[in-house]
């Protein structure tokens, strides 16, 4: 298929999800009845971060002894991977489930395939990402960057989570390598949850939404007025360098997250 890939709509009860494979396979809309949960716009919704998450320092990483330079799309760093800027192909669609994929290509230096899956129910959404190699092993990361509306027409959302640590952030916006006790927000910071990501957003008298993942890493970004981002990911920012997770022919990288909601 070509860049004419059309939006895919999934529904379950009064929950409706729109996926835009032609623009990074991002979730363009998640509606519960008449309520839109995600900030709208071509940069927003919820996009996959793959084959790296957050900032890769100065766009540089190594695979063993082999150095690589990525384009600096957020100078002086490379941010959020290539998947969000890629046309994905539709592999499978049902009423409440779908799967999409794209083949890794320049500027990523290794060949492989990325698959993203969606499964919608009346009270939740499960997302999956998998990164496979076509031969050469390479370090990679995967995760999601949702932009949840801070306000759904009532009171602002309240954020609740219990992290074991926070990655200290340096002046260059990269983790310093020190783990500190979590400090008050606002944040553009990575937190560690060894028992799995578990973060709750509560819009008082409206909705409670919980983001969970078996992964232990989550970035919280709430420095803007319009949205709150809760980003489960397979490793910390700059993790291609500090915590490389090799994708090998027999060991793909796989991550899942579930968003569960309850009306209040």
Secondary structure, 3 states (H helix, E strand, C coil): CCCCCCCEEEEECCEEEEEEHHHCCEEEEEEECCEECECCCCCCCEEEEEECCCEEHHHEEEECCEEEECCCCECCEEECECHHHCCCEEEEECCCEEEEEEECCCCCCCCEEEEEEEEEECCEEEEEEEEEECCCCEECEEEEEECEECECCCCEEEEEECCCEEEEECCCCCEEEEEECCCCCCCEEEEECCCCEEEEEEECCCEEEEEEECCCEEEEECCCCCEEEEEEECCCCCHHHHCCCEEECCECEEEEEEEEEEEC
